[in-house]
Amino acid sequence: QLVESGGGLVQAGGSLRLSCAASGRLFNRYAMGWFRQAPGKEREFVAAISWSGSNAYYADSVKGRFTISRDNAKTTVYLQMNSLKPEDTAVYYCAAEARGGGSSRAASYGYWGQGTQVTVSS
């Protein structure tokens, strides 16, 4: 089970930190990813991190502004979002990938949270 938190309303230029708490002892073997979906748009990749945390991947649109990290002891993955823009407005989902390496493909992820809303006002 994956439960996201930390979403909300923020002004452009502001910051938010999303958290995704995972249950289950296999969390440490899974890569974790963040995706987002804006109204009327397809779900898109945001960031991913390998099971060990040694590799991280980002969409070009968030590179340099967002940072993904994980705390395996707490079975939690984070997405630090800085310099937010109105176009970052979306529902953000975390997901778990069993192979462990991380992927930008949503189809690679077998477990999904229910999402948390992020709204960036201009």
C-alpha positions as CSV (number, residue, x, y, z in Angstrom):
1,Q,0.0,0.0,0.0
2,L,1.3,3.5,-0.9
3,V,-0.1,6.6,0.7
4,E,0.9,10.0,-0.6
5,S,0.8,13.2,1.5
6,G,2.1,16.8,1.4
7,G,0.1,18.2,-1.5
8,G,-1.6,21.5,-1.3
9,L,-1.9,25.0,-2.8
10,V,1.3,27.1,-3.2
11,Q,2.2,30.2,-5.1
12,A,4.5,30.1,-8.1
13,G,8.1,30.0,-7.0
14,G,7.2,28.2,-3.8
15,S,8.1,24.8,-2.6
16,L,6.4,21.6,-1.4
17,R,7.6,18.3,-0.2
18,L,5.6,15.2,-1.1
19,S,5.9,12.0,0.9
20,C,4.8,8.5,0.0
21,A,4.6,6.0,2.8
22,A,4.8,2.4,1.8
23,S,3.7,-0.6,3.8
24,G,5.3,-4.0,3.3
25,R,8.7,-5.4,4.0
26,L,9.7,-5.5,0.3
27,F,9.8,-1.8,0.0
28,N,13.6,-1.8,0.1
29,R,13.7,-4.0,-3.0
30,Y,11.5,-1.7,-5.1
31,A,12.3,1.3,-7.2
32,M,10.0,4.1,-6.6
33,G,8.6,6.7,-9.0
34,W,6.5,9.8,-9.0
35,F,4.1,10.6,-11.8
36,R,1.6,13.3,-12.3
37,Q,-1.6,13.9,-14.2
38,A,-3.1,17.3,-15.0
39,P,-6.8,17.6,-16.0
40,G,-7.3,16.5,-19.6
41,K,-3.8,15.2,-19.9
42,E,-2.2,11.8,-19.8
43,R,-0.2,10.7,-16.7
44,E,3.4,11.7,-17.1
45,F,6.7,10.6,-15.5
46,V,8.2,13.0,-13.0
47,A,11.1,11.2,-11.2
48,A,12.3,7.8,-10.2
49,I,14.8,6.4,-7.7
50,S,16.4,2.9,-7.6
51,W,15.9,0.6,-4.7
52,S,19.2,1.6,-3.2
53,G,18.8,5.2,-3.8
54,S,22.0,5.4,-5.8
55,N,20.3,6.3,-9.1
56,A,17.7,8.9,-9.7
57,Y,16.0,10.0,-12.9
58,Y,14.0,13.1,-13.8
59,A,11.8,14.4,-16.5
60,D,13.4,17.3,-18.4
61,S,10.5,19.5,-17.2
62,V,11.5,19.2,-13.5
63,K,15.2,18.6,-13.7
64,G,17.0,21.0,-11.5
65,R,13.9,21.9,-9.5
66,F,12.7,18.6,-8.1
67,T,14.6,16.1,-6.0
68,I,13.5,12.5,-5.3
69,S,14.9,10.7,-2.3
70,R,14.1,7.7,-0.1
71,D,14.5,6.6,3.4
72,N,14.4,2.8,3.5
73,A,14.4,2.6,7.2
74,K,11.1,4.6,7.2
75,T,9.9,3.0,4.0
76,T,9.1,6.4,2.6
77,V,10.0,8.2,-0.6
78,Y,10.0,11.9,-1.0
79,L,9.7,14.5,-3.8
80,Q,11.1,17.9,-2.9
81,M,9.6,20.4,-5.3
82,N,11.2,23.9,-5.6
83,S,10.6,26.8,-7.9
84,L,7.1,25.5,-8.6
85,K,5.3,26.7,-11.7
86,P,1.6,26.8,-12.6
87,E,2.2,24.1,-15.1
88,D,3.3,21.8,-12.2
89,T,-0.4,21.7,-11.1
90,A,-1.5,18.1,-11.2
91,V,-2.4,15.1,-9.1
92,Y,0.9,13.5,-8.1
93,Y,1.1,9.7,-7.7
94,C,3.8,7.5,-6.3
95,A,4.4,4.1,-7.6
96,A,6.5,1.0,-6.9
97,E,8.5,-1.0,-9.5
98,A,9.5,-4.5,-8.6
99,R,12.6,-4.8,-10.8
100,G,14.2,-2.2,-8.6
101,G,16.1,-0.1,-11.2
102,G,13.5,2.6,-11.8
103,S,11.8,3.5,-15.1
104,S,10.0,6.4,-16.7
105,R,7.3,4.0,-18.1
106,A,4.2,3.9,-16.0
107,A,3.6,0.3,-17.2
108,S,6.7,-0.8,-15.3
109,Y,5.1,0.0,-12.0
110,G,2.8,-2.5,-10.4
111,Y,1.7,-0.6,-7.3
112,W,0.2,2.9,-7.2
113,G,-1.0,5.3,-4.5
114,Q,-4.2,7.2,-4.8
115,G,-2.6,10.6,-5.4
116,T,-2.2,14.0,-3.8
117,Q,-3.3,17.3,-5.4
118,V,-0.7,19.9,-6.0
119,T,-2.0,23.3,-7.2
120,V,0.4,26.2,-8.1
121,S,-1.2,29.6,-8.4
122,S,0.3,32.3,-10.6
